[in-house]
Amino acid sequence: MRDVVRFLQVLADEARLQMIWLLFHHRELCVCDLMAALGITQSKASRHLATLRHAGLVTDRKAGTWTYYALRRPDAALERAVLAVLRRGLGGSPAAMRLSTDLHTWLARRDRSSPCSLREVRAAARTVRSRTRPQRARAEEARL
C-alpha cells in the first residue's frame, strides 16, 4: 500500500502532471523544452523531474550540459493503468491542449540541431507565465 501512496503523491502535483502529459506525446524532451512550455525555472523543472525519476516514471540521459527525459514504463500494473487513465482523461482538457501548443510553439522556434539557449528559454517561459497569470487569477476569482 505504501508504494501506491507514494506513486499517487508524485502525481499530485500540477507541474509533474504537465511534464508527464508532454512526455506522453514526445519520445524525449530536454529540460529547456519543459521550462519553456511550463513557464518555470530550471531549478523548479529539475526538482520535479528528479521526483519523477526517483519514482521510476522517467529516465534521463545527459548530452553536454543538458539532460533529456523520457517516460519509463512502470513495472506495476496499477501504475500503468493509472497512467493510461491520465493520458485519456487529460486528452480532452483545454489546459492540456494549450500546454501542448505552447511546447510545439517553442519547438518550432528553437533550432533542434543546436543546444538550448538559456536566453531563449527564459523569454519563452516569461511569455507563458504572462499569458497564464491572468487566466489563473480569473479561475481563482471564479472559485471564490
C-alpha positions as CSV (number, residue, x, y, z in Angstrom):
1,M,0.0,0.0,0.0
2,R,2.8,2.4,0.8
3,D,4.1,2.2,-2.7
4,V,0.7,3.1,-4.1
5,V,0.5,6.1,-1.8
6,R,4.0,7.3,-2.8
7,F,3.1,6.9,-6.5
8,L,-0.1,8.9,-6.2
9,Q,1.7,11.6,-4.2
10,V,4.1,12.0,-7.0
11,L,1.2,12.5,-9.4
12,A,-0.5,15.0,-7.0
13,D,1.4,18.0,-8.4
14,E,0.3,20.1,-11.4
15,A,3.8,20.7,-12.8
16,R,4.6,17.0,-12.7
17,L,1.3,16.1,-14.3
18,Q,2.1,18.7,-17.0
19,M,5.5,17.1,-17.6
20,I,4.0,13.6,-17.8
21,W,1.4,14.9,-20.3
22,L,4.1,16.4,-22.6
23,L,6.2,13.2,-22.3
24,F,3.2,11.1,-23.3
25,H,3.5,12.7,-26.7
26,H,7.2,13.1,-27.2
27,R,9.8,10.4,-27.1
28,E,12.1,12.6,-25.0
29,L,12.3,16.2,-24.0
30,C,15.1,18.4,-22.8
31,V,14.8,20.3,-19.5
32,C,14.8,23.5,-21.6
33,D,11.8,22.3,-23.5
34,L,9.8,21.7,-20.3
35,M,10.9,25.0,-18.8
36,A,9.7,26.9,-21.9
37,A,6.4,25.1,-22.2
38,L,5.5,25.2,-18.5
39,G,7.0,28.7,-17.9
40,I,9.1,27.6,-14.9
41,T,12.7,28.0,-13.9
42,Q,15.4,25.4,-14.4
43,S,15.6,24.7,-10.7
44,K,11.9,24.0,-10.4
45,A,11.9,21.8,-13.6
46,S,14.9,19.8,-12.3
47,R,13.4,19.3,-8.9
48,H,10.1,18.0,-10.3
49,L,12.0,15.8,-12.8
50,A,14.2,14.4,-10.0
51,T,11.0,13.4,-8.2
52,L,9.6,11.7,-11.3
53,R,12.9,9.9,-11.8
54,H,13.1,8.7,-8.2
55,A,9.5,7.4,-8.6
56,G,10.6,5.4,-11.7
57,L,8.4,7.3,-14.0
58,V,11.1,8.9,-16.2
59,T,14.6,8.1,-17.3
60,D,17.3,10.6,-18.1
61,R,20.3,10.9,-20.3
62,K,23.0,13.6,-20.4
63,A,24.1,15.4,-23.5
64,G,26.6,18.1,-22.8
65,T,25.2,20.5,-20.3
66,W,21.6,19.5,-20.9
67,T,19.6,16.5,-19.7
68,Y,16.9,14.8,-21.7
69,Y,14.0,12.9,-20.1
70,A,11.7,10.2,-21.4
71,L,8.8,8.3,-19.9
72,R,9.6,4.9,-18.4
73,R,7.0,2.1,-18.5
74,P,6.2,1.3,-14.8
75,D,6.6,-2.2,-13.7
76,A,3.5,-2.3,-11.6
77,A,0.2,-2.9,-13.4
78,L,-1.7,-0.4,-11.2
79,E,0.8,2.3,-12.1
80,R,0.4,1.5,-15.8
81,A,-3.4,1.6,-15.5
82,V,-3.4,5.0,-13.7
83,L,-1.1,6.5,-16.3
84,A,-3.3,5.2,-19.1
85,V,-6.4,6.8,-17.4
86,L,-4.5,10.0,-17.0
87,R,-3.5,10.0,-20.7
88,R,-7.0,9.5,-21.8
89,G,-8.5,11.9,-19.2
90,L,-6.1,14.7,-19.9
91,G,-6.6,14.4,-23.6
92,G,-9.8,16.3,-23.5
93,S,-8.6,19.0,-21.2
94,P,-8.3,22.5,-22.7
95,A,-5.3,23.2,-20.4
96,A,-3.5,20.1,-21.7
97,M,-4.1,21.1,-25.3
98,R,-2.8,24.7,-24.5
99,L,0.3,23.2,-22.9
100,S,0.9,21.0,-26.0
101,T,0.5,24.1,-28.2
102,D,3.0,26.0,-26.0
103,L,5.5,23.2,-26.4
104,H,5.0,22.9,-30.2
105,T,5.4,26.7,-30.5
106,W,8.7,26.5,-28.5
107,L,10.0,23.6,-30.5
108,A,9.3,25.4,-33.8
109,R,11.1,28.5,-32.5
110,R,14.3,26.8,-31.5
111,D,16.8,25.1,-33.8
112,R,16.7,21.4,-33.0
113,S,20.3,20.9,-34.2
114,S,21.8,23.2,-31.6
115,P,21.7,23.2,-27.8
116,C,19.1,25.3,-26.0
117,S,19.8,29.0,-25.5
118,L,19.1,29.9,-21.9
119,R,18.1,33.4,-23.0
120,E,15.5,32.0,-25.4
121,V,14.2,29.6,-22.8
122,R,13.8,32.4,-20.3
123,A,12.0,34.6,-22.8
124,A,9.6,31.7,-23.8
125,A,8.9,31.0,-20.1
126,R,8.1,34.6,-19.4
127,T,5.7,34.6,-22.3
128,V,3.9,31.5,-21.0
129,R,3.8,32.9,-17.4
130,S,2.5,36.3,-18.6
131,R,-0.3,34.6,-20.6
132,T,-1.3,32.2,-17.8
133,R,-1.3,34.6,-14.9
134,P,-4.5,36.4,-15.9
135,Q,-6.2,33.0,-16.6
136,R,-5.2,31.8,-13.1
137,A,-6.5,35.0,-11.5
138,R,-9.8,34.6,-13.3
139,A,-10.0,30.9,-12.3
140,E,-9.3,31.8,-8.6
141,E,-11.9,34.5,-8.7
142,A,-14.5,32.1,-10.1
143,R,-13.8,29.6,-7.3
144,L,-14.5,32.3,-4.7
